[in-house]
Amino acid sequence: MSYRTDLRPWAVYRCRLTGNICVACFRTRSDADAYMSILRANNPGAVYEVVFDKEQAEVKG
């Protein structure tokens, strides 16, 4: 895991029957929520979720 991915623990996923797809990653939950609302407005038929990627946020030591 790189330093860059450690800085962006909040992710927006598109939920599909065939599998979930990570659309984008963000530093703050509010940024992820705002981006998800834009995605939902542009594609109302799709299902999006904001998640905290625990593996990316793990403290190394």
C-alpha distance matrix in Angstrom:
0.0 3.8 6.8 8.3 6.6 7.3 10.7 11.5 11.7 15.0 15.3 18.5 19.1 22.2 23.7 25.7 27.5 25.8 22.3 20.2 18.5 16.0 18.1 16.3 14.0 15.6 15.7 18.9 20.5 23.6 22.0 20.6 24.1 25.8 23.9 24.6 28.2 28.4 27.0 29.5 32.3 31.7 31.2 33.1 33.0 29.3 27.5 24.5 22.6 20.4 17.9 15.6 12.2 12.3 9.0 7.2 10.0 10.1 11.4 10.3 13.5
3.8 0.0 3.8 5.4 5.5 6.5 9.1 10.6 12.0 15.2 15.7 19.0 20.1 23.2 25.3 27.3 29.6 27.9 24.4 22.0 19.9 16.9 18.3 16.0 13.6 14.7 14.5 18.0 20.2 23.0 21.0 20.2 23.9 25.1 23.2 24.5 28.0 27.9 26.8 29.6 32.1 31.4 31.4 33.5 33.8 30.1 28.6 25.3 23.6 21.2 19.1 16.8 13.9 14.4 11.8 9.0 11.2 12.0 12.6 11.6 14.6
6.8 3.8 0.0 3.8 5.6 5.1 6.7 9.3 11.2 14.6 15.9 19.3 21.1 24.4 26.7 29.1 31.6 30.2 26.6 23.9 21.7 18.4 19.3 16.4 13.5 13.6 12.5 16.1 18.8 21.3 19.5 19.3 23.0 24.1 22.6 24.2 27.5 27.5 26.9 29.7 32.0 31.6 31.9 33.9 34.6 31.0 29.4 25.9 24.0 21.1 19.2 16.6 14.4 14.7 12.8 9.5 10.5 11.8 11.7 11.2 14.1
8.3 5.4 3.8 0.0 3.8 5.4 5.4 7.1 9.9 12.6 13.5 16.6 18.6 21.8 24.4 26.9 29.6 28.4 24.8 21.9 19.3 15.9 16.3 13.2 10.4 10.6 10.2 14.0 16.7 18.9 16.6 16.5 20.2 21.0 19.3 21.1 24.4 24.1 23.6 26.6 28.7 28.1 28.6 30.8 31.6 28.1 26.8 23.3 21.7 18.9 17.6 15.5 13.6 14.9 13.5 9.8 11.2 13.5 14.1 14.3 17.5
6.6 5.5 5.6 3.8 0.0 3.8 5.3 5.4 7.1 10.0 10.6 13.9 15.5 18.8 21.2 23.7 26.3 25.1 21.5 18.6 16.3 12.9 13.9 11.2 8.3 9.3 9.5 12.9 15.0 17.6 15.7 14.7 18.4 19.7 17.9 19.1 22.6 22.7 21.8 24.5 27.0 26.5 26.6 28.5 29.1 25.5 23.9 20.4 18.7 16.0 14.3 12.3 10.0 11.5 10.1 6.5 8.7 11.1 12.7 13.3 16.9
7.3 6.5 5.1 5.4 3.8 0.0 3.8 5.6 6.3 10.0 11.8 15.5 17.4 20.9 23.0 25.7 28.2 27.3 23.6 20.6 18.8 15.4 16.6 13.7 10.3 10.2 9.1 12.2 14.4 17.4 16.1 15.4 18.9 20.6 19.4 20.6 23.9 24.4 23.8 26.3 28.8 28.8 28.9 30.5 31.2 27.6 25.5 22.0 19.7 16.6 14.4 11.6 9.6 10.1 9.0 5.3 5.9 8.3 9.3 10.4 13.9
10.7 9.1 6.7 5.4 5.3 3.8 0.0 3.8 6.2 9.1 11.4 14.8 17.4 21.0 23.4 26.4 29.2 28.6 24.9 21.6 19.6 15.9 16.3 12.9 9.2 7.9 6.0 9.5 12.3 14.8 13.3 13.4 16.9 18.1 17.3 18.9 22.0 22.4 22.3 24.8 27.0 27.2 27.8 29.4 30.5 27.1 25.2 21.5 19.3 16.0 14.5 11.9 11.0 12.1 12.0 8.3 8.0 11.0 11.8 13.3 16.7
11.5 10.6 9.3 7.1 5.4 5.6 3.8 0.0 3.8 5.7 7.6 11.0 13.7 17.2 19.7 22.8 25.8 25.3 21.7 18.3 16.2 12.4 12.7 9.4 5.6 4.7 4.3 7.6 9.8 12.4 10.7 10.1 13.7 15.1 13.9 15.3 18.5 19.0 18.7 21.2 23.5 23.7 24.1 25.6 26.7 23.3 21.4 17.7 15.7 12.4 11.3 9.3 8.7 10.8 11.2 7.8 8.2 11.8 13.6 15.5 19.1
11.7 12.0 11.2 9.9 7.1 6.3 6.2 3.8 0.0 3.8 6.4 10.2 12.4 16.2 18.1 21.3 24.0 23.8 20.1 16.7 15.3 11.9 13.0 10.3 6.7 6.5 6.1 7.9 8.8 12.2 11.5 10.1 13.2 15.4 14.6 15.1 18.4 19.6 19.0 20.9 23.6 24.1 24.1 25.1 25.9 22.4 20.1 16.4 13.8 10.5 8.4 5.7 5.3 7.3 8.5 5.8 5.8 9.5 12.0 14.4 18.0
15.0 15.2 14.6 12.6 10.0 10.0 9.1 5.7 3.8 0.0 3.8 7.0 9.9 13.5 15.5 19.0 22.0 22.2 18.7 15.0 13.8 10.4 11.0 8.5 5.5 5.1 6.1 6.4 6.0 9.3 8.7 6.6 9.4 12.0 11.3 11.5 14.7 16.1 15.6 17.3 20.0 20.8 20.7 21.6 22.6 19.2 16.8 13.1 10.4 6.9 5.8 4.7 6.1 9.1 11.1 9.1 9.2 12.8 15.5 18.1 21.7
15.3 15.7 15.9 13.5 10.6 11.8 11.4 7.6 6.4 3.8 0.0 3.8 6.3 10.0 12.3 15.6 18.7 18.8 15.3 11.6 10.1 6.7 7.4 5.7 4.2 6.1 8.8 9.4 8.5 11.1 9.8 6.6 9.5 11.8 10.1 9.7 13.4 14.4 13.1 14.9 18.0 18.3 17.8 19.0 19.6 16.1 13.9 10.2 8.3 5.7 5.4 6.3 6.7 10.4 11.8 10.3 11.5 14.9 17.9 20.1 23.8
18.5 19.0 19.3 16.6 13.9 15.5 14.8 11.0 10.2 7.0 3.8 0.0 3.8 6.8 9.6 12.9 16.3 16.8 13.8 10.0 8.5 6.0 5.6 5.5 6.4 8.3 11.5 11.4 9.7 11.4 10.0 6.3 8.1 10.2 8.0 6.7 10.4 11.5 9.7 11.3 14.5 14.8 14.1 15.2 15.8 12.4 10.4 6.7 5.7 4.6 6.4 9.0 9.9 13.6 15.0 13.9 15.3 18.5 21.7 23.9 27.6
19.1 20.1 21.1 18.6 15.5 17.4 17.4 13.7 12.4 9.9 6.3 3.8 0.0 3.8 6.1 9.3 12.6 13.1 10.0 6.3 5.4 4.4 5.5 7.4 9.1 11.7 14.9 15.0 13.1 14.9 13.7 10.0 11.3 13.4 11.0 8.9 12.4 13.3 10.6 11.7 15.3 15.1 13.6 14.5 14.3 10.5 8.5 5.6 5.3 6.4 7.4 10.5 10.6 14.2 15.3 14.9 16.8 19.6 23.0 25.0 28.6
22.2 23.2 24.4 21.8 18.8 20.9 21.0 17.2 16.2 13.5 10.0 6.8 3.8 0.0 3.8 6.4 10.1 10.8 8.6 5.6 5.2 6.4 6.6 9.7 12.2 14.9 18.3 18.2 16.1 17.4 16.1 12.5 13.0 14.7 12.1 9.5 12.3 12.9 9.6 10.1 13.7 13.1 10.9 11.9 11.0 7.2 5.9 4.5 6.6 9.1 10.8 14.1 14.3 17.7 18.7 18.5 20.5 23.2 26.7 28.5 32.2
23.7 25.3 26.7 24.4 21.2 23.0 23.4 19.7 18.1 15.5 12.3 9.6 6.1 3.8 0.0 3.8 7.0 8.6 6.8 4.7 6.7 9.0 10.1 13.1 15.2 17.8 20.9 20.6 18.1 19.7 19.0 15.2 15.3 17.4 15.3 12.2 14.7 15.8 12.5 12.1 15.8 15.6 12.7 12.8 11.1 7.6 5.4 5.8 7.2 10.4 11.5 15.0 15.2 18.1 19.2 19.8 21.7 24.0 27.6 29.5 33.0
25.7 27.3 29.1 26.9 23.7 25.7 26.4 22.8 21.3 19.0 15.6 12.9 9.3 6.4 3.8 0.0 3.8 5.4 5.2 5.5 7.8 11.1 12.2 15.7 18.1 21.0 24.3 24.1 21.8 23.3 22.4 18.7 18.8 20.6 18.3 15.3 17.5 18.2 14.6 14.2 17.5 16.7 13.4 13.7 11.0 8.1 7.4 9.1 11.0 14.2 15.1 18.4 18.2 21.0 21.7 22.4 24.7 26.7 30.4 32.0 35.5
27.5 29.6 31.6 29.6 26.3 28.2 29.2 25.8 24.0 22.0 18.7 16.3 12.6 10.1 7.0 3.8 0.0 3.8 5.5 7.7 10.7 14.1 15.7 19.2 21.4 24.3 27.5 27.4 25.0 26.6 25.9 22.2 22.2 24.2 22.0 18.9 21.0 21.9 18.3 17.5 20.8 20.1 16.6 16.5 13.3 11.1 10.4 12.5 13.9 17.2 17.6 20.8 20.3 22.8 23.3 24.5 26.8 28.4 32.2 33.6 37.0
25.8 27.9 30.2 28.4 25.1 27.3 28.6 25.3 23.8 22.2 18.8 16.8 13.1 10.8 8.6 5.4 3.8 0.0 3.8 7.2 9.6 13.3 15.2 18.7 21.0 24.3 27.5 27.9 26.0 27.8 26.7 23.0 23.6 25.5 22.9 20.2 22.7 23.1 19.4 19.3 22.5 21.3 18.0 18.6 15.6 13.1 12.9 14.2 15.7 18.5 18.6 21.3 20.2 22.7 22.6 23.7 26.4 27.9 31.6 32.7 36.0
22.3 24.4 26.6 24.8 21.5 23.6 24.9 21.7 20.1 18.7 15.3 13.8 10.0 8.6 6.8 5.2 5.5 3.8 0.0 3.8 6.6 10.0 12.5 15.7 17.6 21.0 24.0 24.6 22.7 24.9 23.8 20.1 21.0 23.1 20.5 18.0 20.9 21.5 18.0 18.3 21.7 20.7 17.7 18.5 16.1 12.9 11.9 12.3 13.1 15.5 15.2 17.7 16.5 18.9 18.8 19.9 22.6 24.1 27.8 28.9 32.3
20.2 22.0 23.9 21.9 18.6 20.6 21.6 18.3 16.7 15.0 11.6 10.0 6.3 5.6 4.7 5.5 7.7 7.2 3.8 0.0 3.8 6.7 9.3 12.3 14.1 17.3 20.4 20.8 19.0 21.1 20.0 16.3 17.4 19.6 17.0 14.6 17.8 18.5 15.2 15.7 19.3 18.6 16.0 16.9 15.1 11.5 10.0 9.4 9.8 11.9 11.7 14.4 13.4 16.2 16.5 17.1 19.7 21.6 25.3 26.7 30.2
18.5 19.9 21.7 19.3 16.3 18.8 19.6 16.2 15.3 13.8 10.1 8.5 5.4 5.2 6.7 7.8 10.7 9.6 6.6 3.8 0.0 3.8 6.0 9.2 11.5 15.0 18.4 19.3 18.0 19.9 18.1 14.7 16.3 18.0 15.0 13.3 16.6 16.7 13.4 14.9 18.2 17.0 14.9 16.6 15.4 11.7 10.8 9.5 10.3 11.7 11.9 14.3 13.1 16.4 16.3 16.2 19.0 21.2 24.7 26.0 29.6
16.0 16.9 18.4 15.9 12.9 15.4 15.9 12.4 11.9 10.4 6.7 6.0 4.4 6.4 9.0 11.1 14.1 13.3 10.0 6.7 3.8 0.0 3.8 5.9 7.8 11.3 14.7 15.8 14.9 17.0 15.0 11.8 14.0 15.7 12.7 11.7 15.4 15.5 12.7 14.7 17.9 17.0 15.7 17.5 17.1 13.4 12.2 9.6 9.6 9.7 9.8 11.7 10.5 14.1 14.1 13.3 15.9 18.6 21.9 23.3 27.0
18.1 18.3 19.3 16.3 13.9 16.6 16.3 12.7 13.0 11.0 7.4 5.6 5.5 6.6 10.1 12.2 15.7 15.2 12.5 9.3 6.0 3.8 0.0 3.8 7.3 10.5 14.2 15.2 14.5 15.7 13.2 10.3 12.5 13.3 9.9 9.4 13.0 12.3 9.7 12.4 15.1 13.9 13.2 15.5 15.7 12.2 11.7 9.1 10.0 10.1 11.4 13.4 13.0 16.7 17.0 15.6 17.9 21.0 24.0 25.5 29.3
16.3 16.0 16.4 13.2 11.2 13.7 12.9 9.4 10.3 8.5 5.7 5.5 7.4 9.7 13.1 15.7 19.2 18.7 15.7 12.3 9.2 5.9 3.8 0.0 3.8 6.9 10.6 12.0 12.0 13.3 10.5 8.1 11.2 11.8 8.7 9.4 13.0 12.4 10.9 13.8 16.2 15.5 15.5 17.7 18.5 15.2 14.3 11.1 11.0 9.7 10.8 12.0 11.7 15.4 15.8 13.6 15.6 19.0 21.7 23.3 27.1
14.0 13.6 13.5 10.4 8.3 10.3 9.2 5.6 6.7 5.5 4.2 6.4 9.1 12.2 15.2 18.1 21.4 21.0 17.6 14.1 11.5 7.8 7.3 3.8 0.0 3.8 7.2 9.1 9.7 11.7 9.2 7.3 10.9 12.1 9.9 10.9 14.5 14.5 13.6 16.3 18.7 18.5 18.7 20.5 21.5 18.1 16.6 13.0 11.8 9.4 9.5 9.5 9.3 12.7 13.2 10.6 12.2 15.7 18.2 20.0 23.7
15.6 14.7 13.6 10.6 9.3 10.2 7.9 4.7 6.5 5.1 6.1 8.3 11.7 14.9 17.8 21.0 24.3 24.3 21.0 17.3 15.0 11.3 10.5 6.9 3.8 0.0 3.8 5.6 7.2 8.9 6.4 5.9 9.6 10.5 9.3 11.1 14.1 14.4 14.5 17.0 19.1 19.4 20.2 21.7 23.2 20.0 18.4 14.6 13.1 10.0 10.3 9.7 10.5 13.4 14.5 11.6 12.1 15.8 17.9 20.0 23.6
15.7 14.5 12.5 10.2 9.5 9.1 6.0 4.3 6.1 6.1 8.8 11.5 14.9 18.3 20.9 24.3 27.5 27.5 24.0 20.4 18.4 14.7 14.2 10.6 7.2 3.8 0.0 3.8 7.0 8.9 7.4 8.1 11.3 12.4 12.1 14.0 16.6 17.3 17.8 20.1 22.0 22.7 23.6 24.9 26.5 23.4 21.5 17.7 15.7 12.1 11.8 10.1 11.1 13.2 14.5 11.4 10.7 14.5 15.9 18.3 21.6
18.9 18.0 16.1 14.0 12.9 12.2 9.5 7.6 7.9 6.4 9.4 11.4 15.0 18.2 20.6 24.1 27.4 27.9 24.6 20.8 19.3 15.8 15.2 12.0 9.1 5.6 3.8 0.0 3.8 5.4 5.4 6.6 8.9 10.2 11.1 12.6 14.7 16.0 17.0 18.7 20.5 21.8 22.8 23.5 25.4 22.6 20.4 16.7 14.4 10.7 11.0 9.8 12.0 13.9 16.1 13.6 12.3 16.0 17.5 20.5 23.7
20.5 20.2 18.8 16.7 15.0 14.4 12.3 9.8 8.8 6.0 8.5 9.7 13.1 16.1 18.1 21.8 25.0 26.0 22.7 19.0 18.0 14.9 14.5 12.0 9.7 7.2 7.0 3.8 0.0 3.8 5.4 5.1 6.1 8.6 9.9 10.4 12.4 14.4 15.2 16.3 18.4 20.1 20.7 21.0 22.8 20.1 17.6 14.0 11.4 7.8 8.6 8.3 11.4 13.5 16.3 14.5 13.3 16.9 19.0 22.1 25.4
23.6 23.0 21.3 18.9 17.6 17.4 14.8 12.4 12.2 9.3 11.1 11.4 14.9 17.4 19.7 23.3 26.6 27.8 24.9 21.1 19.9 17.0 15.7 13.3 11.7 8.9 8.9 5.4 3.8 0.0 3.8 5.4 5.0 6.1 8.6 9.8 10.6 12.6 14.3 15.3 16.7 18.7 19.9 20.1 22.4 20.2 18.1 14.7 12.9 9.9 11.7 12.0 15.0 17.3 20.0 18.0 16.9 20.6 22.4 25.5 28.7
22.0 21.0 19.5 16.6 15.7 16.1 13.3 10.7 11.5 8.7 9.8 10.0 13.7 16.1 19.0 22.4 25.9 26.7 23.8 20.0 18.1 15.0 13.2 10.5 9.2 6.4 7.4 5.4 5.4 3.8 0.0 3.8 5.5 5.2 6.2 8.6 10.0 10.9 12.5 14.3 15.6 16.9 18.4 19.3 21.6 19.2 17.7 14.2 13.0 10.1 12.1 12.5 14.8 17.6 19.7 17.2 16.8 20.6 22.5 25.2 28.6
20.6 20.2 19.3 16.5 14.7 15.4 13.4 10.1 10.1 6.6 6.6 6.3 10.0 12.5 15.2 18.7 22.2 23.0 20.1 16.3 14.7 11.8 10.3 8.1 7.3 5.9 8.1 6.6 5.1 5.4 3.8 0.0 3.8 5.5 5.2 6.1 8.7 10.0 10.5 12.2 14.3 15.5 16.2 17.0 18.9 16.2 14.4 10.7 9.3 6.5 8.8 10.0 12.2 15.4 17.5 15.5 15.6 19.3 21.7 24.4 28.0
24.1 23.9 23.0 20.2 18.4 18.9 16.9 13.7 13.2 9.4 9.5 8.1 11.3 13.0 15.3 18.8 22.2 23.6 21.0 17.4 16.3 14.0 12.5 11.2 10.9 9.6 11.3 8.9 6.1 5.0 5.5 3.8 0.0 3.8 5.5 5.0 6.3 8.8 9.9 10.4 12.4 14.4 15.1 15.2 17.4 15.2 13.2 10.0 8.7 6.7 9.9 11.7 14.6 17.5 20.1 18.5 18.3 21.9 24.4 27.3 30.8
25.8 25.1 24.1 21.0 19.7 20.6 18.1 15.1 15.4 12.0 11.8 10.2 13.4 14.7 17.4 20.6 24.2 25.5 23.1 19.6 18.0 15.7 13.3 11.8 12.1 10.5 12.4 10.2 8.6 6.1 5.2 5.5 3.8 0.0 3.8 5.4 5.2 6.5 8.8 10.0 10.8 12.7 14.4 14.9 17.7 15.9 14.8 11.8 11.7 10.1 13.4 15.0 17.6 20.7 22.9 21.0 20.9 24.6 26.9 29.7 33.1
23.9 23.2 22.6 19.3 17.9 19.4 17.3 13.9 14.6 11.3 10.1 8.0 11.0 12.1 15.3 18.3 22.0 22.9 20.5 17.0 15.0 12.7 9.9 8.7 9.9 9.3 12.1 11.1 9.9 8.6 6.2 5.2 5.5 3.8 0.0 3.8 5.4 5.2 6.3 8.7 10.0 10.8 12.3 13.6 16.0 13.9 13.2 10.2 10.7 9.6 12.8 14.7 16.5 20.0 21.7 19.7 20.3 24.1 26.5 29.0 32.6
24.6 24.5 24.2 21.1 19.1 20.6 18.9 15.3 15.1 11.5 9.7 6.7 8.9 9.5 12.2 15.3 18.9 20.2 18.0 14.6 13.3 11.7 9.4 9.4 10.9 11.1 14.0 12.6 10.4 9.8 8.6 6.1 5.0 5.4 3.8 0.0 3.8 5.4 5.0 6.1 8.6 9.9 10.3 10.9 13.0 10.8 9.6 6.7 7.5 7.4 11.1 13.8 15.8 19.3 21.3 19.9 20.6 24.1 26.9 29.5 33.1
28.2 28.0 27.5 24.4 22.6 23.9 22.0 18.5 18.4 14.7 13.4 10.4 12.4 12.3 14.7 17.5 21.0 22.7 20.9 17.8 16.6 15.4 13.0 13.0 14.5 14.1 16.6 14.7 12.4 10.6 10.0 8.7 6.3 5.2 5.4 3.8 0.0 3.8 5.4 5.1 6.2 8.7 9.8 9.8 12.7 11.5 10.9 8.9 10.1 10.4 14.2 16.9 19.3 22.6 24.8 23.4 23.8 27.4 30.1 32.8 36.4
28.4 27.9 27.5 24.1 22.7 24.4 22.4 19.0 19.6 16.1 14.4 11.5 13.3 12.9 15.8 18.2 21.9 23.1 21.5 18.5 16.7 15.5 12.3 12.4 14.5 14.4 17.3 16.0 14.4 12.6 10.9 10.0 8.8 6.5 5.2 5.4 3.8 0.0 3.8 5.5 5.1 6.3 8.6 9.8 12.9 11.9 12.3 10.6 12.5 12.8 16.4 19.0 20.9 24.4 26.2 24.5 25.2 28.9 31.5 33.9 37.6
27.0 26.8 26.9 23.6 21.8 23.8 22.3 18.7 19.0 15.6 13.1 9.7 10.6 9.6 12.5 14.6 18.3 19.4 18.0 15.2 13.4 12.7 9.7 10.9 13.6 14.5 17.8 17.0 15.2 14.3 12.5 10.5 9.9 8.8 6.3 5.0 5.4 3.8 0.0 3.8 5.5 5.2 6.0 7.9 10.2 8.6 9.4 7.9 10.6 11.7 15.2 18.1 19.5 23.2 24.7 23.3 24.5 28.0 30.9 33.1 36.8
29.5 29.6 29.7 26.6 24.5 26.3 24.8 21.2 20.9 17.3 14.9 11.3 11.7 10.1 12.1 14.2 17.5 19.3 18.3 15.7 14.9 14.7 12.4 13.8 16.3 17.0 20.1 18.7 16.3 15.3 14.3 12.2 10.4 10.0 8.7 6.1 5.1 5.5 3.8 0.0 3.8 5.5 5.1 4.9 7.8 7.0 7.6 7.3 10.2 12.1 15.7 19.0 20.8 24.3 26.2 25.2 26.2 29.5 32.6 35.0 38.7
32.3 32.1 32.0 28.7 27.0 28.8 27.0 23.5 23.6 20.0 18.0 14.5 15.3 13.7 15.8 17.5 20.8 22.5 21.7 19.3 18.2 17.9 15.1 16.2 18.7 19.1 22.0 20.5 18.4 16.7 15.6 14.3 12.4 10.8 10.0 8.6 6.2 5.1 5.5 3.8 0.0 3.8 5.6 5.7 9.4 9.8 11.2 11.1 13.8 15.4 19.1 22.2 24.1 27.6 29.5 28.2 29.1 32.6 35.5 38.0 41.6
31.7 31.4 31.6 28.1 26.5 28.8 27.2 23.7 24.1 20.8 18.3 14.8 15.1 13.1 15.6 16.7 20.1 21.3 20.7 18.6 17.0 17.0 13.9 15.5 18.5 19.4 22.7 21.8 20.1 18.7 16.9 15.5 14.4 12.7 10.8 9.9 8.7 6.3 5.2 5.5 3.8 0.0 3.8 6.3 9.1 9.4 11.7 11.8 15.0 16.6 20.2 23.2 24.6 28.3 29.7 28.3 29.7 33.1 36.1 38.2 41.9
31.2 31.4 31.9 28.6 26.6 28.9 27.8 24.1 24.1 20.7 17.8 14.1 13.6 10.9 12.7 13.4 16.6 18.0 17.7 16.0 14.9 15.7 13.2 15.5 18.7 20.2 23.6 22.8 20.7 19.9 18.4 16.2 15.1 14.4 12.3 10.3 9.8 8.6 6.0 5.1 5.6 3.8 0.0 3.8 5.6 5.9 8.8 9.8 13.5 15.9 19.2 22.5 23.7 27.3 28.7 27.8 29.3 32.6 35.8 37.9 41.6
33.1 33.5 33.9 30.8 28.5 30.5 29.4 25.6 25.1 21.6 19.0 15.2 14.5 11.9 12.8 13.7 16.5 18.6 18.5 16.9 16.6 17.5 15.5 17.7 20.5 21.7 24.9 23.5 21.0 20.1 19.3 17.0 15.2 14.9 13.6 10.9 9.8 9.8 7.9 4.9 5.7 6.3 3.8 0.0 3.8 5.6 7.9 9.7 13.1 15.9 19.3 22.8 24.4 27.8 29.6 29.0 30.2 33.4 36.6 39.0 42.6
33.0 33.8 34.6 31.6 29.1 31.2 30.5 26.7 25.9 22.6 19.6 15.8 14.3 11.0 11.1 11.0 13.3 15.6 16.1 15.1 15.4 17.1 15.7 18.5 21.5 23.2 26.5 25.4 22.8 22.4 21.6 18.9 17.4 17.7 16.0 13.0 12.7 12.9 10.2 7.8 9.4 9.1 5.6 3.8 0.0 3.8 6.8 9.8 13.3 16.6 19.6 23.3 24.5 27.8 29.3 29.1 30.7 33.6 37.0 39.2 42.8
29.3 30.1 31.0 28.1 25.5 27.6 27.1 23.3 22.4 19.2 16.1 12.4 10.5 7.2 7.6 8.1 11.1 13.1 12.9 11.5 11.7 13.4 12.2 15.2 18.1 20.0 23.4 22.6 20.1 20.2 19.2 16.2 15.2 15.9 13.9 10.8 11.5 11.9 8.6 7.0 9.8 9.4 5.9 5.6 3.8 0.0 3.8 6.5 10.2 13.5 16.2 19.9 20.9 24.2 25.6 25.4 27.1 29.9 33.4 35.5 39.1
27.5 28.6 29.4 26.8 23.9 25.5 25.2 21.4 20.1 16.8 13.9 10.4 8.5 5.9 5.4 7.4 10.4 12.9 11.9 10.0 10.8 12.2 11.7 14.3 16.6 18.4 21.5 20.4 17.6 18.1 17.7 14.4 13.2 14.8 13.2 9.6 10.9 12.3 9.4 7.6 11.2 11.7 8.8 7.9 6.8 3.8 0.0 3.8 6.9 10.5 13.1 16.8 18.1 21.2 22.9 23.0 24.4 27.1 30.6 32.9 36.5
24.5 25.3 25.9 23.3 20.4 22.0 21.5 17.7 16.4 13.1 10.2 6.7 5.6 4.5 5.8 9.1 12.5 14.2 12.3 9.4 9.5 9.6 9.1 11.1 13.0 14.6 17.7 16.7 14.0 14.7 14.2 10.7 10.0 11.8 10.2 6.7 8.9 10.6 7.9 7.3 11.1 11.8 9.8 9.7 9.8 6.5 3.8 0.0 3.8 7.0 9.8 13.5 14.9 18.2 20.0 19.7 21.0 23.9 27.3 29.7 33.3
22.6 23.6 24.0 21.7 18.7 19.7 19.3 15.7 13.8 10.4 8.3 5.7 5.3 6.6 7.2 11.0 13.9 15.7 13.1 9.8 10.3 9.6 10.0 11.0 11.8 13.1 15.7 14.4 11.4 12.9 13.0 9.3 8.7 11.7 10.7 7.5 10.1 12.5 10.6 10.2 13.8 15.0 13.5 13.1 13.3 10.2 6.9 3.8 0.0 3.8 6.3 10.1 11.9 15.0 17.2 17.1 18.0 20.8 24.2 26.7 30.3
20.4 21.2 21.1 18.9 16.0 16.6 16.0 12.4 10.5 6.9 5.7 4.6 6.4 9.1 10.4 14.2 17.2 18.5 15.5 11.9 11.7 9.7 10.1 9.7 9.4 10.0 12.1 10.7 7.8 9.9 10.1 6.5 6.7 10.1 9.6 7.4 10.4 12.8 11.7 12.1 15.4 16.6 15.9 15.9 16.6 13.5 10.5 7.0 3.8 0.0 3.8 7.1 9.5 12.6 15.1 14.5 14.9 18.0 21.2 23.9 27.4
17.9 19.1 19.2 17.6 14.3 14.4 14.5 11.3 8.4 5.8 5.4 6.4 7.4 10.8 11.5 15.1 17.6 18.6 15.2 11.7 11.9 9.8 11.4 10.8 9.5 10.3 11.8 11.0 8.6 11.7 12.1 8.8 9.9 13.4 12.8 11.1 14.2 16.4 15.2 15.7 19.1 20.2 19.2 19.3 19.6 16.2 13.1 9.8 6.3 3.8 0.0 3.8 6.1 8.9 11.5 11.5 11.8 14.6 17.9 20.6 24.1
15.6 16.8 16.6 15.5 12.3 11.6 11.9 9.3 5.7 4.7 6.3 9.0 10.5 14.1 15.0 18.4 20.8 21.3 17.7 14.4 14.3 11.7 13.4 12.0 9.5 9.7 10.1 9.8 8.3 12.0 12.5 10.0 11.7 15.0 14.7 13.8 16.9 19.0 18.1 19.0 22.2 23.2 22.5 22.8 23.3 19.9 16.8 13.5 10.1 7.1 3.8 0.0 3.8 5.9 8.9 8.7 8.2 11.1 14.3 17.2 20.6
12.2 13.9 14.4 13.6 10.0 9.6 11.0 8.7 5.3 6.1 6.7 9.9 10.6 14.3 15.2 18.2 20.3 20.2 16.5 13.4 13.1 10.5 13.0 11.7 9.3 10.5 11.1 12.0 11.4 15.0 14.8 12.2 14.6 17.6 16.5 15.8 19.3 20.9 19.5 20.8 24.1 24.6 23.7 24.4 24.5 20.9 18.1 14.9 11.9 9.5 6.1 3.8 0.0 3.8 5.6 5.6 6.6 9.1 12.6 14.9 18.4
12.3 14.4 14.7 14.9 11.5 10.1 12.1 10.8 7.3 9.1 10.4 13.6 14.2 17.7 18.1 21.0 22.8 22.7 18.9 16.2 16.4 14.1 16.7 15.4 12.7 13.4 13.2 13.9 13.5 17.3 17.6 15.4 17.5 20.7 20.0 19.3 22.6 24.4 23.2 24.3 27.6 28.3 27.3 27.8 27.8 24.2 21.2 18.2 15.0 12.6 8.9 5.9 3.8 0.0 3.8 5.5 5.1 6.2 9.9 12.4 15.6
9.0 11.8 12.8 13.5 10.1 9.0 12.0 11.2 8.5 11.1 11.8 15.0 15.3 18.7 19.2 21.7 23.3 22.6 18.8 16.5 16.3 14.1 17.0 15.8 13.2 14.5 14.5 16.1 16.3 20.0 19.7 17.5 20.1 22.9 21.7 21.3 24.8 26.2 24.7 26.2 29.5 29.7 28.7 29.6 29.3 25.6 22.9 20.0 17.2 15.1 11.5 8.9 5.6 3.8 0.0 3.8 5.5 5.4 9.1 10.5 13.8
7.2 9.0 9.5 9.8 6.5 5.3 8.3 7.8 5.8 9.1 10.3 13.9 14.9 18.5 19.8 22.4 24.5 23.7 19.9 17.1 16.2 13.3 15.6 13.6 10.6 11.6 11.4 13.6 14.5 18.0 17.2 15.5 18.5 21.0 19.7 19.9 23.4 24.5 23.3 25.2 28.2 28.3 27.8 29.0 29.1 25.4 23.0 19.7 17.1 14.5 11.5 8.7 5.6 5.5 3.8 0.0 3.8 5.7 8.7 10.1 13.8
10.0 11.2 10.5 11.2 8.7 5.9 8.0 8.2 5.8 9.2 11.5 15.3 16.8 20.5 21.7 24.7 26.8 26.4 22.6 19.7 19.0 15.9 17.9 15.6 12.2 12.1 10.7 12.3 13.3 16.9 16.8 15.6 18.3 20.9 20.3 20.6 23.8 25.2 24.5 26.2 29.1 29.7 29.3 30.2 30.7 27.1 24.4 21.0 18.0 14.9 11.8 8.2 6.6 5.1 5.5 3.8 0.0 3.8 6.4 9.1 12.6
10.1 12.0 11.8 13.5 11.1 8.3 11.0 11.8 9.5 12.8 14.9 18.5 19.6 23.2 24.0 26.7 28.4 27.9 24.1 21.6 21.2 18.6 21.0 19.0 15.7 15.8 14.5 16.0 16.9 20.6 20.6 19.3 21.9 24.6 24.1 24.1 27.4 28.9 28.0 29.5 32.6 33.1 32.6 33.4 33.6 29.9 27.1 23.9 20.8 18.0 14.6 11.1 9.1 6.2 5.4 5.7 3.8 0.0 3.8 6.2 9.5
11.4 12.6 11.7 14.1 12.7 9.3 11.8 13.6 12.0 15.5 17.9 21.7 23.0 26.7 27.6 30.4 32.2 31.6 27.8 25.3 24.7 21.9 24.0 21.7 18.2 17.9 15.9 17.5 19.0 22.4 22.5 21.7 24.4 26.9 26.5 26.9 30.1 31.5 30.9 32.6 35.5 36.1 35.8 36.6 37.0 33.4 30.6 27.3 24.2 21.2 17.9 14.3 12.6 9.9 9.1 8.7 6.4 3.8 0.0 3.8 6.5
10.3 11.6 11.2 14.3 13.3 10.4 13.3 15.5 14.4 18.1 20.1 23.9 25.0 28.5 29.5 32.0 33.6 32.7 28.9 26.7 26.0 23.3 25.5 23.3 20.0 20.0 18.3 20.5 22.1 25.5 25.2 24.4 27.3 29.7 29.0 29.5 32.8 33.9 33.1 35.0 38.0 38.2 37.9 39.0 39.2 35.5 32.9 29.7 26.7 23.9 20.6 17.2 14.9 12.4 10.5 10.1 9.1 6.2 3.8 0.0 3.7
13.5 14.6 14.1 17.5 16.9 13.9 16.7 19.1 18.0 21.7 23.8 27.6 28.6 32.2 33.0 35.5 37.0 36.0 32.3 30.2 29.6 27.0 29.3 27.1 23.7 23.6 21.6 23.7 25.4 28.7 28.6 28.0 30.8 33.1 32.6 33.1 36.4 37.6 36.8 38.7 41.6 41.9 41.6 42.6 42.8 39.1 36.5 33.3 30.3 27.4 24.1 20.6 18.4 15.6 13.8 13.8 12.6 9.5 6.5 3.7 0.0
